[in-house]
Every structure is written in C-alpha cells, then in structure tokens.
Amino acid sequence: MERKRKASPRPRLLMATALIAAALTVEPGLAAGKKHVHRAGGSAAGGVMLSTPEPHTAIEHNNRGVELGTKGLWPDAIREHEQALEMEPSNKDFMTNLSAAHLRYGDVLAARHDIYNAMKQYRHALFVDPGNNVAEAHLDDCIARLKKDPTDFKVRQKMAEDADVSQDYETAIVEYRRCAKMRDDGPTHAELGRVLLKAGKDVDGFAELKIAVSKTWEPKTDKRLMRDLADCHRQLGDILKQYAYKARDTGRGTVGMKRLLNAGIEYRRAVTINPDDSDAIKSLVEVSREAVAIRPSFDNTLMLGAAYQLAGDFEHAKMEYEQCWKIDPRRSEIAKAQQSYHLAVARSGLASPAMVANTVDKVQKAVSKDPSDAMWWYVLGRAKQTQFERTGSQEDREAALDAYQHAYSINPYISPDLQPALRVLGGAAPETAGQPAAGGAPGRPSAPAAGGSAPAAPTRLAAAGPPVSAKTVLQYGAIEQKLGGGDLDGAQKDLLEIVDKNAGDGHAWLLLGNTYEKKGDLDQAIVAYRQAALLKEPGADDALDTVSDSRIQPLLKDADAKVQQGDLVGAAASLREALSIAPGKPIVHQKLSDILRKMGDAKGADKEQKKATELAQGKSGSVKK
C-alpha cells in the first residue's frame, strides 16, 4: 500500500551545476517525449532507482531534474527543469539549472559527433541563460568543427538571418546576441530587438531597441540605414503606445499619459530621421488625439496640431493651433507653431492655392510687424516661390526672390534651403550692406511686389564680417536661463523642437541631455549626450562619462555582491548590462574579464582583458574613463 505523503517544509533547492558534472560519462537516458513514473525510493522504467519524491511543486520538479541529470537521463532532466521554470518563470536558479542541463546534454551529443543536435542544445542553454559562457564556448567549438569561423561576424549574422527567416526565433536570438557582442552598434542591436519582439519577448525587445537607438549608426548618408534607425524609433513608439493603453485601461491614468507622451517623442524622432514614414505620422496623430482626449492641455493640443501638420492635414492643424491660442495666448510656442505651420503649407504639394494664398497674406502681416525676423522673410519667400512654380508668374518670382534676400541679409543660415533657392530663382545672395542685391536696389532690397500693402524693409542689412550664428538666432541664451532658473520642462520643450528640426545640432543635444540628467532620467540623458558626442560637441564626452558612471554604479555594486555570494553567472550578467550602457569603461571590462577567468572561460576573459587595456591606453575610439 502506497504511503500517504506527509506535509513537509519547502524542499531544499538542488543546483544542477554542482551535481550533474559527475554524469558526463553516462549515456543519456530515454527520449524526452517518453513519460517516466517514479516514486520515492522506487525504480524508474529501465530499473533506474530515484530517491527524490514524485514532483508536484516547482522545487520538486527541479530536484527531480537534478537527480535525473546525475544519472545521465538528460532529456528527462531537461523536461523536469522546464516544468520547474514554467511554474516559476522568474526563478534564476531554475534558469541556471535548465541551461546547465542543456549544456551537459550537448556535451554528450558532441562527444558522439552528433554536432548539429549538440549545437541545438548549446543554443537552448544560451537562450535560457545568455550568461552561460561555457555553452557559448562549446557552441563555438561545434561551429569550428563544421569548418566555419565562429568569431567571424558574417558567419554568425548569416546563421541568425537564416533562423529568423525560418521562424526559428530561439536560434536567431542566440546568434544575434553573439553578433551584438562582436559588433556593438545600432543596426546589430536593432536586429536582436526585432527578433525578440517576434518571439513574444516584448520587454526584452523594447530594452534592446532602446540600446540600439543609443548606439552608433554609420554612415549617416546611408538612406537604408537611416530608415532602419527610424523604424527602431517607430517600434519603440508602438510598444510605448500599447503600454499606455494598458495603463489607461487599468486605471493608471498618470502612467498612461507619460507613456503616451514618450510614444509621441519616439514617433517624432522617427519622422525627423525619415520624413516619409507615414506609419509613424499616423501613430503620432493617434497618440496625440488620445492625449488631448485625456487631458486637453496647451501642450497636448500643440502636439496634436504638430501631428496633423506632419500628416498634411493643414485644416485640422490650424484648428488645434487656434485652440492653443484660446487656452493661453501668452505662450511663446504659438509664434513658433505659426512659423512652422505656414512654412509647411508653403512647401507642401498638398496645400490648395487658396491655402497658400492665405499663408502669403498672414506672413506678410507678420513681416510688417517684425521686419527683423529672418524666418518670417524666408517663409514668405517659400510661399511666393510655390505660387511662382504653379502659375509661372514673374511677379511671384520677383516677390519670392526679394523676400529671400531680406532673409539672407538678416541671417544667411536661417535655412539650408535659402541659398539654393536664391540660385534657382536666378538671384545672388547679398553679402554686405551698401552693395547692390540681385533683383533689388543698392543697399536695401525692395518690398514684395504682390499680395497687398508692402511691408517695411529692415532698417539695416547685415554688416560685413562673420555671419550671425544660427545658435544665436535659436536663442540658446534663453534656454540656458530656463535651465538655470529650474524651468526644465520649458527648456526641454524648446530643445526637442530644435533637434526635431535639425538632428545634427550637437549643442541642442548636449543641453537636452542636461535637462534629462537634472530630472533624474539618466537613460534618456545618456542617449542625448551620446548623440552630442557623436556630433563632436565640446563637453559632450565628459557629460556622457559622468552620467554613465552614475547609471552603472548600482550594477557594479550588484556584480560585486554576487561575486561574494558565489553567483558568478549573475555577476557577469550585471557587468554585461553595465557595458550595454557604458561600453567604454575599462574597469567594467576588467571586472568581467576576472569573472570569466574564474568561470573557466579563458577566451572570453582574454578578449575582455584586451578591451580593458586598449581603453585604458586610449587606443579605442570609445568614450574613455
């Protein structure tokens, strides 16, 4: 008669990594698909005696798996460890044990020269535990036995791509992870992030895409590469949007609103990089509408107006901007939105003749009020040029040319399109006061020829000498005053507008990083500082170095604590996470090298040691400590 199981305290956890090593010379047991029925102290099918109780809890399944491993019954051991992990998915010990079982089973298969199945087991081990460096080394050995170079990026990339196409996402993830170690750049991390999303690992995929957009994407002239970068930002926006809706549906309105706004930022970045990304534009309109529906504030309404403007829906954009004026007519953003709106109308092929004519009328009034504003003169010139291109009227051409010359005389750098437009229209750029300007009288351009009363000309042209700085025109002094006065939101808003219009402005990225750092958002600060550093902005490298130190300190402490606990795998994982944030820190590479050497991974340790030495000696192009 079977003895009734007594209630007992939680069983002691057995670690596979310590117990299954002794079974390496034992032949594997029955196929994984065959069900074994064991009882405490009883015998298994085939006469194998087991001492662990019939498993019902996660720990009991784990312990049964460990015992099966000591007897060389690897498929059965793997099945028990999988059951334990399925019952407690966040248990790191169970992950380690499952990964170790796959590793040892792979070793047995490799000893039999069953290379392809051994590789499957090593990849299973690495999928469960990316920090299993022994499994990685043994996988490399198998690839080498197939006459391929495991350290060749193209070899591993091809394996990842083939697995991705065949929807073998587990293999693809393992191989893309290896590729990301070999080539720590944006495109490689992006591929890993995308395949993680395909595999349903949304959290890991989102984290990897965040790493991707913070890494190097070169060359910037590669349109395909820039489209991929824009896609990364759009995918980040899509994930944030879904998270926002989940938060909203569960009554967490504040969290939902923050995620909506962050999604909007990602969509704007996508469109800035790739203006043809219609999906990003549609999604920006969607999240902006949702934000206004939840909170019809000035900022949210302004965001919706800008989204409609990007979509070419100028009527709705105009309505939202007018609503902004009703909410708070004193906000300085209204004037900037007006300029941006009228410039978009002037440039758009979708705007009707009546809409362009309305823009001409509004802009002429604006230059009458402030004839020293170069941007208004440029917008007027662009609108008149559009009318000329549609009608062929020489009167429109002369008016466009005249407005462009006004803009150039105030600030020749107000738009990169200004000088090309002057050449297209057949005029020359005036350089100094008192010289004849093409299409106008000496010393002072004539007023626009069409569209109502002539606005006043500027009181003086730009004097000879250095041109007016674009940074001065963008009023960085005012932004820095906001930073000094604690108006971080206001400064951040102004800076986001600048980088949205000109992603190559390193000074704006540097100041934007400063706003994020002061608000405690170190992840976003690192992204902004890294962008400024890539653009060679003075002071950006030091700022990136400082904030990276702050961001990785908790990870370094965690790694040290895990070393004291004997958890070398966990320590290595913490250090790898630190390297994803600050890849140029010699001390992190050195610590990782020491841990890998203790784990028996001499090859990996030597690689990290070499990297640490190069960085310390200043030979690497990375940001140095």
Secondary structure, DSSP 8 states (H G I E B T S, - for coil): --------S------HHHHGGGGTTS---S-TTS-----TT-B-TTS-B--S----SHHHHHHHHHHHHHTT-HHHHHHHHHHHHHHSTT-HHHHHHHHHHHHHHHHHHHHTT-HHHHHHHHHHHHHH-TT-HHHHHHHHHHHHHTT--TT-HHHHHHHHHHHHHTT-HHHHHHHHHHHHHHS-SHHHHHHHHHHHHHTT-HHHHHHHHHHHHHS----TT-HHHHHHHHHHHHHHHHHHHHHHHHHHHTT-HHHHHHHHHHHHHHHHHHHHH-TT-HHHHHHHHHHHHHHHHH---HHHHHHHHHHHHHTT-HHHHHHHHHHHHHH-TT-THHHHHHHHHHHHHHH-SSS-HHHHHHHHHHHHHHHHH-TT-HHHHHHHHHHHHHHHHHH--HHHHHHHHHHHHHHHHH-TTS-TTHHHHHHHTT-----STTSB-TTSBBTB----SSSSS-----SS---SSS---HHHHTTHHHHHHHHHHT-HHHHHHHHHHHHHH-TT-HHHHHHHHHHHHHTT-HHHHHHHHHHHHHTT-TTHHHHHHHHHHHHHHHHHHHHHHHHHTT-HHHHHHHHHHHHHH-TT-HHHHHHHHHHHHHTT-HHHHHHHHHHHHHHHTT-SSS---
